[in-house]
Amino acid sequence: MTNVDNENIRKNEDILRFSDDSAYWWVFGRKGGDTREKIMNLLLTRPYNAHQISEILQMSYRNIKHHLKVLQDASFIIKNDQKYGKIYLVSPNFNQNVYNKICKKTSS
């Protein structure tokens, strides 16, 4: 393999790594990211329903539901199939290392 091939491979790996991280940046590094970070920190401790989260964070239920939808659309959280009192929990696909890295950078 030539140096050019190795360089292209490294560039492609960087692009893939960026695209993996970009969803986390989009969710946590933008407006509302601090609220979503608080919600994720709660859900990392144990599952909650939207009402419990709104009470703990002292925010409106409607606002919490919006942020939960953003987190769910990004596949960071999942919910059970109950009709009432849906429980939200962290998705098995959630990468806590990337999350911690981005939260550290956004809080600086």
Biopython code that builds the backbone (N, CA, C, O; Angstrom):
import numpy as np
from Bio.PDB.StructureBuilder import StructureBuilder

atoms = [
    (1, "MET", "N", (0.840, -1.179, 0.000)),
    (1, "MET", "CA", (0.000, 0.000, 0.000)),
    (1, "MET", "C", (0.882, 1.238, 0.000)),
    (1, "MET", "O", (1.903, 1.282, 0.687)),
    (2, "THR", "N", (0.494, 2.224, -0.759)),
    (2, "THR", "CA", (1.280, 3.450, -0.848)),
    (2, "THR", "C", (0.892, 4.412, 0.261)),
    (2, "THR", "O", (-0.108, 4.214, 0.952)),
    (3, "ASN", "N", (1.699, 5.460, 0.423)),
    (3, "ASN", "CA", (1.387, 6.489, 1.415)),
    (3, "ASN", "C", (0.070, 7.183, 1.108)),
    (3, "ASN", "O", (-0.669, 7.557, 2.018)),
    (4, "VAL", "N", (-0.224, 7.354, -0.182)),
    (4, "VAL", "CA", (-1.482, 7.991, -0.576)),
    (4, "VAL", "C", (-2.661, 7.142, -0.130)),
    (4, "VAL", "O", (-3.653, 7.672, 0.369)),
    (5, "ASP", "N", (-2.562, 5.821, -0.306)),
    (5, "ASP", "CA", (-3.635, 4.917, 0.124)),
    (5, "ASP", "C", (-3.835, 4.996, 1.641)),
    (5, "ASP", "O", (-4.964, 5.072, 2.126)),
    (6, "ASN", "N", (-2.727, 4.978, 2.375)),
    (6, "ASN", "CA", (-2.813, 5.074, 3.833)),
    (6, "ASN", "C", (-3.439, 6.392, 4.258)),
    (6, "ASN", "O", (-4.232, 6.432, 5.198)),
    (7, "GLU", "N", (-3.087, 7.458, 3.575)),
    (7, "GLU", "CA", (-3.636, 8.773, 3.899)),
    (7, "GLU", "C", (-5.143, 8.801, 3.627)),
    (7, "GLU", "O", (-5.905, 9.344, 4.427)),
    (8, "ASN", "N", (-5.572, 8.225, 2.512)),
    (8, "ASN", "CA", (-7.000, 8.178, 2.187)),
    (8, "ASN", "C", (-7.771, 7.349, 3.202)),
    (8, "ASN", "O", (-8.888, 7.702, 3.580)),
    (9, "ILE", "N", (-7.180, 6.253, 3.640)),
    (9, "ILE", "CA", (-7.825, 5.417, 4.650)),
    (9, "ILE", "C", (-8.006, 6.210, 5.939)),
    (9, "ILE", "O", (-9.072, 6.172, 6.553)),
    (10, "ARG", "N", (-6.951, 6.936, 6.351)),
    (10, "ARG", "CA", (-7.043, 7.743, 7.570)),
    (10, "ARG", "C", (-8.122, 8.816, 7.437)),
    (10, "ARG", "O", (-8.878, 9.057, 8.378)),
    (11, "LYS", "N", (-8.198, 9.470, 6.254)),
    (11, "LYS", "CA", (-9.224, 10.493, 6.034)),
    (11, "LYS", "C", (-10.612, 9.882, 6.115)),
    (11, "LYS", "O", (-11.514, 10.459, 6.723)),
    (12, "ASN", "N", (-10.786, 8.717, 5.505)),
    (12, "ASN", "CA", (-12.089, 8.055, 5.552)),
    (12, "ASN", "C", (-12.463, 7.658, 6.973)),
    (12, "ASN", "O", (-13.626, 7.772, 7.360)),
    (13, "GLU", "N", (-11.494, 7.193, 7.752)),
    (13, "GLU", "CA", (-11.762, 6.848, 9.147)),
    (13, "GLU", "C", (-12.177, 8.083, 9.926)),
    (13, "GLU", "O", (-13.084, 8.021, 10.756)),
    (14, "ASP", "N", (-11.505, 9.229, 9.658)),
    (14, "ASP", "CA", (-11.878, 10.471, 10.328)),
    (14, "ASP", "C", (-13.283, 10.899, 9.958)),
    (14, "ASP", "O", (-14.031, 11.367, 10.817)),
    (15, "ILE", "N", (-13.658, 10.747, 8.693)),
    (15, "ILE", "CA", (-15.004, 11.098, 8.254)),
    (15, "ILE", "C", (-16.026, 10.200, 8.942)),
    (15, "ILE", "O", (-17.058, 10.684, 9.409)),
    (16, "LEU", "N", (-15.755, 8.908, 9.011)),
    (16, "LEU", "CA", (-16.669, 7.990, 9.684)),
    (16, "LEU", "C", (-16.792, 8.332, 11.158)),
    (16, "LEU", "O", (-17.892, 8.316, 11.709)),
    (17, "ARG", "N", (-15.678, 8.640, 11.798)),
    (17, "ARG", "CA", (-15.709, 8.989, 13.212)),
    (17, "ARG", "C", (-16.496, 10.274, 13.411)),
    (17, "ARG", "O", (-17.265, 10.384, 14.366)),
    (18, "PHE", "N", (-16.314, 11.258, 12.517)),
    (18, "PHE", "CA", (-17.050, 12.505, 12.624)),
    (18, "PHE", "C", (-18.545, 12.248, 12.455)),
    (18, "PHE", "O", (-19.361, 12.792, 13.200)),
    (19, "SER", "N", (-18.903, 11.415, 11.471)),
    (19, "SER", "CA", (-20.320, 11.170, 11.249)),
    (19, "SER", "C", (-20.937, 10.439, 12.435)),
    (19, "SER", "O", (-22.103, 10.671, 12.756)),
    (20, "ASP", "N", (-20.185, 9.565, 13.091)),
    (20, "ASP", "CA", (-20.681, 8.917, 14.305)),
    (20, "ASP", "C", (-20.910, 9.949, 15.404)),
    (20, "ASP", "O", (-21.919, 9.896, 16.106)),
    (21, "ASP", "N", (-19.978, 10.885, 15.556)),
    (21, "ASP", "CA", (-20.071, 11.906, 16.585)),
    (21, "ASP", "C", (-21.061, 13.001, 16.224)),
    (21, "ASP", "O", (-21.582, 13.674, 17.113)),
    (22, "SER", "N", (-21.332, 13.194, 14.941)),
    (22, "SER", "CA", (-22.140, 14.341, 14.522)),
    (22, "SER", "C", (-23.558, 14.277, 15.078)),
    (22, "SER", "O", (-24.133, 15.319, 15.392)),
    (23, "ALA", "N", (-24.129, 13.105, 15.205)),
    (23, "ALA", "CA", (-25.467, 12.996, 15.798)),
    (23, "ALA", "C", (-25.437, 13.477, 17.246)),
    (23, "ALA", "O", (-26.369, 14.139, 17.704)),
    (24, "TYR", "N", (-24.380, 13.147, 17.955)),
    (24, "TYR", "CA", (-24.257, 13.590, 19.343)),
    (24, "TYR", "C", (-24.093, 15.106, 19.403)),
    (24, "TYR", "O", (-24.676, 15.760, 20.268)),
    (25, "TRP", "N", (-23.304, 15.666, 18.490)),
    (25, "TRP", "CA", (-23.148, 17.118, 18.439)),
    (25, "TRP", "C", (-24.477, 17.786, 18.119)),
    (25, "TRP", "O", (-24.826, 18.810, 18.708)),
    (26, "TRP", "N", (-25.216, 17.197, 17.178)),
    (26, "TRP", "CA", (-26.481, 17.785, 16.766)),
    (26, "TRP", "C", (-27.465, 17.805, 17.928)),
    (26, "TRP", "O", (-28.204, 18.777, 18.085)),
    (27, "VAL", "N", (-27.495, 16.770, 18.736)),
    (27, "VAL", "CA", (-28.456, 16.673, 19.834)),
    (27, "VAL", "C", (-28.003, 17.442, 21.069)),
    (27, "VAL", "O", (-28.813, 18.117, 21.703)),
    (28, "PHE", "N", (-26.731, 17.351, 21.418)),
    (28, "PHE", "CA", (-26.267, 17.936, 22.677)),
    (28, "PHE", "C", (-25.508, 19.244, 22.523)),
    (28, "PHE", "O", (-25.344, 19.975, 23.500)),
    (29, "GLY", "N", (-25.041, 19.556, 21.323)),
    (29, "GLY", "CA", (-24.233, 20.756, 21.129)),
    (29, "GLY", "C", (-25.011, 21.948, 20.611)),
    (29, "GLY", "O", (-24.424, 22.995, 20.335)),
    (30, "ARG", "N", (-26.307, 21.813, 20.474)),
    (30, "ARG", "CA", (-27.135, 22.878, 19.931)),
    (30, "ARG", "C", (-28.093, 23.410, 20.985)),
    (30, "ARG", "O", (-28.067, 22.992, 22.143)),
    (31, "LYS", "N", (-28.946, 24.351, 20.555)),
    (31, "LYS", "CA", (-29.948, 24.915, 21.453)),
    (31, "LYS", "C", (-30.779, 23.780, 22.060)),
    (31, "LYS", "O", (-31.251, 22.895, 21.346)),
    (32, "GLY", "N", (-30.947, 23.816, 23.358)),
    (32, "GLY", "CA", (-31.684, 22.774, 24.060)),
    (32, "GLY", "C", (-30.818, 21.605, 24.490)),
    (32, "GLY", "O", (-31.281, 20.706, 25.191)),
    (33, "GLY", "N", (-29.561, 21.616, 24.071)),
    (33, "GLY", "CA", (-28.662, 20.515, 24.406)),
    (33, "GLY", "C", (-28.451, 20.350, 25.893)),
    (33, "GLY", "O", (-28.290, 19.232, 26.383)),
    (34, "ASP", "N", (-28.451, 21.469, 26.622)),
    (34, "ASP", "CA", (-28.258, 21.373, 28.069)),
    (34, "ASP", "C", (-29.427, 20.651, 28.741)),
    (34, "ASP", "O", (-29.229, 19.894, 29.692)),
    (35, "THR", "N", (-30.645, 20.886, 28.247)),
    (35, "THR", "CA", (-31.807, 20.180, 28.790)),
    (35, "THR", "C", (-31.745, 18.701, 28.442)),
    (35, "THR", "O", (-32.022, 17.849, 29.286)),
    (36, "ARG", "N", (-31.382, 18.395, 27.202)),
    (36, "ARG", "CA", (-31.266, 16.988, 26.801)),
    (36, "ARG", "C", (-30.158, 16.293, 27.583)),
    (36, "ARG", "O", (-30.262, 15.108, 27.901)),
    (37, "GLU", "N", (-29.108, 17.027, 27.888)),
    (37, "GLU", "CA", (-28.027, 16.456, 28.704)),
    (37, "GLU", "C", (-28.540, 16.113, 30.109)),
    (37, "GLU", "O", (-28.213, 15.055, 30.646)),
    (38, "LYS", "N", (-29.337, 16.999, 30.699)),
    (38, "LYS", "CA", (-29.904, 16.724, 32.025)),
    (38, "LYS", "C", (-30.800, 15.486, 31.982)),
    (38, "LYS", "O", (-30.768, 14.651, 32.886)),
    (39, "ILE", "N", (-31.595, 15.382, 30.922)),
    (39, "ILE", "CA", (-32.479, 14.220, 30.786)),
    (39, "ILE", "C", (-31.657, 12.946, 30.640)),
    (39, "ILE", "O", (-31.955, 11.940, 31.285)),
    (40, "MET", "N", (-30.625, 12.978, 29.799)),
    (40, "MET", "CA", (-29.779, 11.785, 29.611)),
    (40, "MET", "C", (-29.097, 11.397, 30.908)),
    (40, "MET", "O", (-29.009, 10.214, 31.234)),
    (41, "ASN", "N", (-28.614, 12.384, 31.652)),
    (41, "ASN", "CA", (-27.961, 12.078, 32.925)),
    (41, "ASN", "C", (-28.921, 11.381, 33.884)),
    (41, "ASN", "O", (-28.526, 10.472, 34.615)),
    (42, "LEU", "N", (-30.185, 11.808, 33.880)),
    (42, "LEU", "CA", (-31.183, 11.117, 34.704)),
    (42, "LEU", "C", (-31.391, 9.689, 34.222)),
    (42, "LEU", "O", (-31.378, 8.750, 35.017)),
    (43, "LEU", "N", (-31.583, 9.530, 32.912)),
    (43, "LEU", "CA", (-31.870, 8.212, 32.362)),
    (43, "LEU", "C", (-30.674, 7.258, 32.471)),
    (43, "LEU", "O", (-30.845, 6.039, 32.460)),
    (44, "LEU", "N", (-29.487, 7.808, 32.574)),
    (44, "LEU", "CA", (-28.315, 6.954, 32.770)),
    (44, "LEU", "C", (-28.298, 6.341, 34.172)),
    (44, "LEU", "O", (-27.620, 5.340, 34.404)),
    (45, "THR", "N", (-29.043, 6.941, 35.106)),
    (45, "THR", "CA", (-29.109, 6.383, 36.458)),
    (45, "THR", "C", (-30.175, 5.302, 36.569)),
    (45, "THR", "O", (-29.970, 4.279, 37.222)),
    (46, "ARG", "N", (-31.337, 5.543, 35.911)),
    (46, "ARG", "CA", (-32.432, 4.568, 35.907)),
    (46, "ARG", "C", (-33.522, 5.056, 34.954)),
    (46, "ARG", "O", (-33.526, 6.229, 34.579)),
    (47, "PRO", "N", (-34.448, 4.179, 34.555)),
    (47, "PRO", "CA", (-35.548, 4.606, 33.680)),
    (47, "PRO", "C", (-36.544, 5.512, 34.419)),
    (47, "PRO", "O", (-36.761, 5.366, 35.622)),
    (48, "TYR", "N", (-37.137, 6.438, 33.681)),
    (48, "TYR", "CA", (-38.157, 7.347, 34.208)),
    (48, "TYR", "C", (-39.251, 7.523, 33.166)),
    (48, "TYR", "O", (-39.044, 7.247, 31.984)),
    (49, "ASN", "N", (-40.431, 7.988, 33.616)),
    (49, "ASN", "CA", (-41.425, 8.421, 32.655)),
    (49, "ASN", "C", (-41.335, 9.945, 32.517)),
    (49, "ASN", "O", (-40.639, 10.601, 33.292)),
    (50, "ALA", "N", (-42.035, 10.499, 31.539)),
    (50, "ALA", "CA", (-41.918, 11.928, 31.249)),
    (50, "ALA", "C", (-42.371, 12.782, 32.427)),
    (50, "ALA", "O", (-41.773, 13.822, 32.705)),
    (51, "HIS", "N", (-43.414, 12.355, 33.115)),
    (51, "HIS", "CA", (-43.908, 13.118, 34.264)),
    (51, "HIS", "C", (-42.858, 13.188, 35.375)),
    (51, "HIS", "O", (-42.630, 14.250, 35.955)),
    (52, "GLN", "N", (-42.228, 12.063, 35.663)),
    (52, "GLN", "CA", (-41.187, 12.045, 36.689)),
    (52, "GLN", "C", (-40.033, 12.973, 36.319)),
    (52, "GLN", "O", (-39.522, 13.708, 37.165)),
    (53, "ILE", "N", (-39.629, 12.935, 35.053)),
    (53, "ILE", "CA", (-38.529, 13.791, 34.593)),
    (53, "ILE", "C", (-38.915, 15.256, 34.730)),
    (53, "ILE", "O", (-38.109, 16.069, 35.183)),
    (54, "SER", "N", (-40.141, 15.601, 34.343)),
    (54, "SER", "CA", (-40.567, 17.004, 34.432)),
    (54, "SER", "C", (-40.594, 17.485, 35.880)),
    (54, "SER", "O", (-40.268, 18.639, 36.155)),
    (55, "GLU", "N", (-40.979, 16.614, 36.801)),
    (55, "GLU", "CA", (-40.979, 16.995, 38.213)),
    (55, "GLU", "C", (-39.560, 17.159, 38.753)),
    (55, "GLU", "O", (-39.267, 18.121, 39.464)),
    (56, "ILE", "N", (-38.692, 16.225, 38.416)),
    (56, "ILE", "CA", (-37.311, 16.284, 38.914)),
    (56, "ILE", "C", (-36.600, 17.521, 38.385)),
    (56, "ILE", "O", (-35.918, 18.216, 39.137)),
    (57, "LEU", "N", (-36.757, 17.798, 37.089)),
    (57, "LEU", "CA", (-36.067, 18.933, 36.473)),
    (57, "LEU", "C", (-36.844, 20.243, 36.626)),
    (57, "LEU", "O", (-36.359, 21.305, 36.236)),
    (58, "GLN", "N", (-38.039, 20.165, 37.189)),
    (58, "GLN", "CA", (-38.911, 21.324, 37.374)),
    (58, "GLN", "C", (-39.097, 22.090, 36.063)),
    (58, "GLN", "O", (-38.912, 23.305, 35.988)),
    (59, "MET", "N", (-39.472, 21.324, 35.033)),
    (59, "MET", "CA", (-39.743, 21.881, 33.707)),
    (59, "MET", "C", (-41.119, 21.394, 33.272)),
    (59, "MET", "O", (-41.646, 20.421, 33.811)),
    (60, "SER", "N", (-41.690, 22.080, 32.297)),
    (60, "SER", "CA", (-43.023, 21.689, 31.840)),
    (60, "SER", "C", (-42.985, 20.310, 31.184)),
    (60, "SER", "O", (-42.006, 19.920, 30.549)),
    (61, "TYR", "N", (-44.075, 19.601, 31.362)),
    (61, "TYR", "CA", (-44.232, 18.276, 30.768)),
    (61, "TYR", "C", (-44.090, 18.368, 29.245)),
    (61, "TYR", "O", (-43.440, 17.524, 28.628)),
    (62, "ARG", "N", (-44.687, 19.377, 28.654)),
    (62, "ARG", "CA", (-44.634, 19.560, 27.194)),
    (62, "ARG", "C", (-43.184, 19.744, 26.711)),
    (62, "ARG", "O", (-42.785, 19.174, 25.695)),
    (63, "ASN", "N", (-42.419, 20.531, 27.439)),
    (63, "ASN", "CA", (-41.015, 20.751, 27.089)),
    (63, "ASN", "C", (-40.228, 19.443, 27.186)),
    (63, "ASN", "O", (-39.435, 19.125, 26.300)),
    (64, "ILE", "N", (-40.446, 18.699, 28.246)),
    (64, "ILE", "CA", (-39.750, 17.420, 28.433)),
    (64, "ILE", "C", (-40.118, 16.455, 27.317)),
    (64, "ILE", "O", (-39.246, 15.774, 26.778)),
    (65, "LYS", "N", (-41.398, 16.387, 26.960)),
    (65, "LYS", "CA", (-41.826, 15.498, 25.875)),
    (65, "LYS", "C", (-41.130, 15.860, 24.560)),
    (65, "LYS", "O", (-40.753, 14.972, 23.794)),
    (66, "HIS", "N", (-40.959, 17.145, 24.298)),
    (66, "HIS", "CA", (-40.249, 17.575, 23.089)),
    (66, "HIS", "C", (-38.816, 17.039, 23.088)),
    (66, "HIS", "O", (-38.365, 16.463, 22.098)),
    (67, "HIS", "N", (-38.111, 17.229, 24.189)),
    (67, "HIS", "CA", (-36.715, 16.793, 24.267)),
    (67, "HIS", "C", (-36.601, 15.266, 24.239)),
    (67, "HIS", "O", (-35.647, 14.727, 23.677)),
    (68, "LEU", "N", (-37.549, 14.582, 24.830)),
    (68, "LEU", "CA", (-37.550, 13.122, 24.759)),
    (68, "LEU", "C", (-37.724, 12.654, 23.315)),
    (68, "LEU", "O", (-37.107, 11.673, 22.902)),
    (69, "LYS", "N", (-38.552, 13.346, 22.557)),
    (69, "LYS", "CA", (-38.744, 12.992, 21.144)),
    (69, "LYS", "C", (-37.453, 13.192, 20.357)),
    (69, "LYS", "O", (-37.100, 12.358, 19.523)),
    (70, "VAL", "N", (-36.747, 14.292, 20.618)),
    (70, "VAL", "CA", (-35.464, 14.532, 19.937)),
    (70, "VAL", "C", (-34.485, 13.409, 20.269)),
    (70, "VAL", "O", (-33.816, 12.886, 19.378)),
    (71, "LEU", "N", (-34.397, 13.041, 21.531)),
    (71, "LEU", "CA", (-33.492, 11.964, 21.953)),
    (71, "LEU", "C", (-33.902, 10.623, 21.356)),
    (71, "LEU", "O", (-33.054, 9.813, 20.983)),
    (72, "GLN", "N", (-35.199, 10.399, 21.272)),
    (72, "GLN", "CA", (-35.681, 9.142, 20.695)),
    (72, "GLN", "C", (-35.446, 9.116, 19.185)),
    (72, "GLN", "O", (-35.055, 8.082, 18.642)),
    (73, "ASP", "N", (-35.676, 10.230, 18.505)),
    (73, "ASP", "CA", (-35.433, 10.299, 17.058)),
    (73, "ASP", "C", (-33.962, 10.059, 16.719)),
    (73, "ASP", "O", (-33.640, 9.538, 15.651)),
    (74, "ALA", "N", (-33.074, 10.444, 17.639)),
    (74, "ALA", "CA", (-31.637, 10.220, 17.446)),
    (74, "ALA", "C", (-31.220, 8.812, 17.868)),
    (74, "ALA", "O", (-30.045, 8.458, 17.770)),
    (75, "SER", "N", (-32.169, 8.014, 18.334)),
    (75, "SER", "CA", (-31.938, 6.633, 18.796)),
    (75, "SER", "C", (-31.046, 6.561, 20.027)),
    (75, "SER", "O", (-30.336, 5.576, 20.227)),
    (76, "PHE", "N", (-31.082, 7.606, 20.852)),
    (76, "PHE", "CA", (-30.317, 7.597, 22.097)),
    (76, "PHE", "C", (-31.117, 7.006, 23.239)),
    (76, "PHE", "O", (-30.544, 6.492, 24.199)),
    (77, "ILE", "N", (-32.446, 7.074, 23.145)),
    (77, "ILE", "CA", (-33.306, 6.485, 24.161)),
    (77, "ILE", "C", (-34.393, 5.663, 23.475)),
    (77, "ILE", "O", (-34.678, 5.835, 22.290)),
    (78, "ILE", "N", (-34.982, 4.777, 24.248)),
    (78, "ILE", "CA", (-36.120, 3.985, 23.778)),
    (78, "ILE", "C", (-37.206, 4.074, 24.841)),
    (78, "ILE", "O", (-36.943, 4.462, 25.980)),
    (79, "LYS", "N", (-38.429, 3.710, 24.461)),
    (79, "LYS", "CA", (-39.524, 3.699, 25.431)),
    (79, "LYS", "C", (-40.244, 2.371, 25.350)),
    (79, "LYS", "O", (-40.201, 1.679, 24.333)),
    (80, "ASN", "N", (-40.914, 2.024, 26.456)),
    (80, "ASN", "CA", (-41.682, 0.788, 26.446)),
    (80, "ASN", "C", (-42.994, 1.014, 25.706)),
    (80, "ASN", "O", (-43.278, 2.130, 25.272)),
    (81, "ASP", "N", (-43.782, -0.022, 25.562)),
    (81, "ASP", "CA", (-45.003, 0.059, 24.763)),
    (81, "ASP", "C", (-46.265, 0.332, 25.575)),
    (81, "ASP", "O", (-47.369, 0.157, 25.060)),
    (82, "GLN", "N", (-46.131, 0.749, 26.810)),
    (82, "GLN", "CA", (-47.316, 1.053, 27.608)),
    (82, "GLN", "C", (-48.055, 2.232, 26.988)),
    (82, "GLN", "O", (-47.436, 3.128, 26.414)),
    (83, "LYS", "N", (-49.386, 2.229, 27.106)),
    (83, "LYS", "CA", (-50.163, 3.365, 26.593)),
    (83, "LYS", "C", (-50.055, 4.554, 27.540)),
    (83, "LYS", "O", (-49.991, 5.696, 27.085)),
    (84, "TYR", "N", (-50.033, 4.311, 28.823)),
    (84, "TYR", "CA", (-49.990, 5.383, 29.806)),
    (84, "TYR", "C", (-48.731, 5.232, 30.656)),
    (84, "TYR", "O", (-48.391, 4.129, 31.084)),
    (85, "GLY", "N", (-48.047, 6.341, 30.894)),
    (85, "GLY", "CA", (-46.858, 6.309, 31.740)),
    (85, "GLY", "C", (-45.674, 5.621, 31.097)),
    (85, "GLY", "O", (-44.948, 4.877, 31.758)),
    (86, "LYS", "N", (-45.474, 5.865, 29.808)),
    (86, "LYS", "CA", (-44.342, 5.243, 29.096)),
    (86, "LYS", "C", (-43.040, 5.488, 29.846)),
    (86, "LYS", "O", (-42.774, 6.594, 30.317)),
    (87, "ILE", "N", (-42.253, 4.458, 29.945)),
    (87, "ILE", "CA", (-40.956, 4.536, 30.611)),
    (87, "ILE", "C", (-39.878, 4.695, 29.542)),
    (87, "ILE", "O", (-39.850, 3.959, 28.556)),
    (88, "TYR", "N", (-38.997, 5.662, 29.751)),
    (88, "TYR", "CA", (-37.887, 5.915, 28.830)),
    (88, "TYR", "C", (-36.600, 5.387, 29.452)),
    (88, "TYR", "O", (-36.366, 5.533, 30.652)),
    (89, "LEU", "N", (-35.775, 4.774, 28.616)),
    (89, "LEU", "CA", (-34.487, 4.279, 29.073)),
    (89, "LEU", "C", (-33.446, 4.447, 27.971)),
    (89, "LEU", "O", (-33.778, 4.647, 26.803)),
    (90, "VAL", "N", (-32.203, 4.364, 28.364)),
    (90, "VAL", "CA", (-31.090, 4.562, 27.430)),
    (90, "VAL", "C", (-31.038, 3.407, 26.447)),
    (90, "VAL", "O", (-31.148, 2.242, 26.827)),
    (91, "SER", "N", (-30.868, 3.748, 25.184)),
    (91, "SER", "CA", (-30.781, 2.745, 24.125)),
    (91, "SER", "C", (-29.480, 1.955, 24.243)),
    (91, "SER", "O", (-28.462, 2.505, 24.661)),
    (92, "PRO", "N", (-29.500, 0.676, 23.881)),
    (92, "PRO", "CA", (-28.254, -0.100, 23.873)),
    (92, "PRO", "C", (-27.235, 0.457, 22.874)),
    (92, "PRO", "O", (-26.040, 0.187, 23.002)),
    (93, "ASN", "N", (-27.688, 1.229, 21.885)),
    (93, "ASN", "CA", (-26.781, 1.814, 20.881)),
    (93, "ASN", "C", (-26.111, 3.098, 21.360)),
    (93, "ASN", "O", (-25.218, 3.614, 20.687)),
    (94, "PHE", "N", (-26.525, 3.616, 22.503)),
    (94, "PHE", "CA", (-25.988, 4.890, 23.001)),
    (94, "PHE", "C", (-24.530, 4.721, 23.392)),
    (94, "PHE", "O", (-24.178, 3.805, 24.136)),
    (95, "ASN", "N", (-23.680, 5.617, 22.883)),
    (95, "ASN", "CA", (-22.246, 5.557, 23.159)),
    (95, "ASN", "C", (-21.918, 6.583, 24.238)),
    (95, "ASN", "O", (-21.795, 7.775, 23.955)),
    (96, "GLN", "N", (-21.780, 6.120, 25.459)),
    (96, "GLN", "CA", (-21.560, 7.031, 26.576)),
    (96, "GLN", "C", (-20.196, 7.723, 26.504)),
    (96, "GLN", "O", (-20.050, 8.838, 27.004)),
    (97, "ASN", "N", (-19.207, 7.087, 25.897)),
    (97, "ASN", "CA", (-17.895, 7.733, 25.772)),
    (97, "ASN", "C", (-17.966, 8.966, 24.880)),
    (97, "ASN", "O", (-17.413, 10.012, 25.219)),
    (98, "VAL", "N", (-18.643, 8.847, 23.743)),
    (98, "VAL", "CA", (-18.803, 9.995, 22.848)),
    (98, "VAL", "C", (-19.632, 11.071, 23.542)),
    (98, "VAL", "O", (-19.309, 12.256, 23.466)),
    (99, "TYR", "N", (-20.696, 10.657, 24.213)),
    (99, "TYR", "CA", (-21.558, 11.584, 24.952)),
    (99, "TYR", "C", (-20.747, 12.373, 25.986)),
    (99, "TYR", "O", (-20.855, 13.597, 26.055)),
    (100, "ASN", "N", (-19.946, 11.686, 26.778)),
    (100, "ASN", "CA", (-19.136, 12.350, 27.796)),
    (100, "ASN", "C", (-18.157, 13.330, 27.169)),
    (100, "ASN", "O", (-17.966, 14.430, 27.686)),
    (101, "LYS", "N", (-17.536, 12.943, 26.061)),
    (101, "LYS", "CA", (-16.571, 13.813, 25.373)),
    (101, "LYS", "C", (-17.251, 15.088, 24.886)),
    (101, "LYS", "O", (-16.713, 16.182, 25.058)),
    (102, "ILE", "N", (-18.415, 14.956, 24.287)),
    (102, "ILE", "CA", (-19.110, 16.124, 23.744)),
    (102, "ILE", "C", (-19.647, 17.006, 24.857)),
    (102, "ILE", "O", (-19.569, 18.231, 24.758)),
    (103, "CYS", "N", (-20.184, 16.421, 25.901)),
    (103, "CYS", "CA", (-20.686, 17.217, 27.028)),
    (103, "CYS", "C", (-19.559, 17.977, 27.701)),
    (103, "CYS", "O", (-19.750, 19.102, 28.164)),
    (104, "LYS", "N", (-18.405, 17.376, 27.756)),
    (104, "LYS", "CA", (-17.243, 18.050, 28.338)),
    (104, "LYS", "C", (-16.852, 19.260, 27.493)),
    (104, "LYS", "O", (-16.530, 20.318, 28.035)),
    (105, "LYS", "N", (-16.878, 19.108, 26.170)),
    (105, "LYS", "CA", (-16.524, 20.210, 25.277)),
    (105, "LYS", "C", (-17.574, 21.311, 25.276)),
    (105, "LYS", "O", (-17.227, 22.490, 25.207)),
    (106, "THR", "N", (-18.855, 20.949, 25.350)),
    (106, "THR", "CA", (-19.904, 21.971, 25.318)),
    (106, "THR", "C", (-20.009, 22.735, 26.628)),
    (106, "THR", "O", (-20.474, 23.874, 26.637)),
    (107, "SER", "N", (-19.592, 22.138, 27.722)),
    (107, "SER", "CA", (-19.671, 22.832, 29.013)),
    (107, "SER", "C", (-18.465, 23.727, 29.269)),
    (107, "SER", "O", (-18.463, 24.509, 30.220)),
    (108, "SER", "N", (-17.445, 23.617, 28.431)),
    (108, "SER", "CA", (-16.237, 24.432, 28.614)),
    (108, "SER", "C", (-16.452, 25.856, 28.171)),
    (108, "SER", "O", (-15.537, 26.675, 28.257)),
]
sb = StructureBuilder()
sb.init_structure("model")
sb.init_model(0)
sb.init_chain("A")
sb.init_seg("    ")
for serial, (resi, resn, name, xyz) in enumerate(atoms, 1):
    if name == "N":
        sb.init_residue(resn, " ", resi, " ")
    sb.init_atom(name, np.array(xyz, "f"), 0.0, 1.0, " ", f" {name:<3s}", serial, name[0])
structure = sb.get_structure()
